[in-house]
Amino acid sequence: MISPVHKYIKDFADAGADIITIHPEATDNLSESIKHIRSFKKKVGISLNPNTEIDIIKNELKNVDLILVMSVYPGFGGQKFIPEVIKKIKLLKKLKDDKNYKYDIEVDGGINFSNSKDVINAGANILVSGTTIFKENNGNIKKNIETLKEV
């Protein structure tokens, strides 16, 4: 999380980012930051920490390409998945379906073989997993990715 995010958007766009994902807490004006990202012809993502309520971004859901649900608090790898975020994923999926929004739902943090199915079934279509992919099954990356995708 970079704060204030608005002044760094151009740098990330110039560096070649295809999608720029920001935390709503890192900007004074989420709508303006979204417009700024779009001015560089980039996709827009919003990242939600485990304790960030959907209500603070609800008015912008129609304007974004990705919602990143953090299922741990950002900081370091190997943290335990916070199961309460499943409710948030389900609500984002329901809002997406009800309003015909086009955003992807990505989940990052503590994704492993025992929770990936619940996350996918809740509505996520992108999973981020580090520790499980690289350490399980003696580091068999291909097998680990395939196992995470099985629903």
C-alpha positions, 0 to 999 in steps of 0.5 A, a space after each residue: 500500500 502506497 500512500 498517498 497513491 495519487 501521486 504515484 499512479 503516473 509512475 506505475 503507468 509509465 513503468 508498464 503496469 496494465 492494471 493499477 490496484 489501489 487501497 481506498 484508504 490510500 487516497 483522499 478521493 477514490 473517484 479521482 484516483 480511478 479517473 487518473 488511472 483511466 487517463 493512462 488507459 490502464 485497468 483499475 483495481 481496488 484492494 480491500 484489507 480484511 477489515 475494510 467494508 465494501 460500503 466505502 467502495 460501493 459507488 465505484 464498483 461499476 468503474 473498476 476491473 478488479 476487486 482484490 480481497 486481502 484475506 490476510 493483513 499485508 506485510 509478510 508471506 505465510 500468514 493464516 487465511 482469515 475466514 471472515 472474508 468469505 462473506 465479503 467475497 460472496 457479497 461482491 459476487 452478488 453485487 456483481 451479478 445483480 448489477 451486471 458489473 464486470 470486475 474480477 474478484 481476486 483473493 490474496 493471502 493464506 490461500 491453500 488446498 483446504 480453503 481454495 474451494 471455498 474461495 472459488 465457490 464464494 465467487 473469486 475467479 483469481 487466487 493468489 497463493 505463494 507459500 502453498 504453491 512453492 512449498 507443498 508437494 515438495 515444490 511441485 508447482 504444476 501439481 499445486 496450481 492444479 490442486 488449488 483450481 479443483 472445485 
